[in-house]
Amino acid sequence: MNRAEIDFDDLLKVVLALAIVWLLLEILGTVLNLTFALLEALPTLIVVVIVVLIALRLADRI
């Protein structure tokens, strides 16, 4: 079998598989970027929660 005898459907399957892998990698990259963004914002969120809890305590809401 030489390279010129490859079936067109097989070639389409290879291209489809590569496109699926590419999309999965793009989705994984987006999820990782969001995760790292949330981790970077975590200290700020903790401070906001502490401030809200103190304000609620001072207002006798807790």
Secondary structure, 3 states (H helix, E strand, C coil): CCHHHCCHHHHHHHHHHHHHHHHHHHHHHHHHHHHHHHHHHHHHHHHHHHHHHHHHHHCCCC
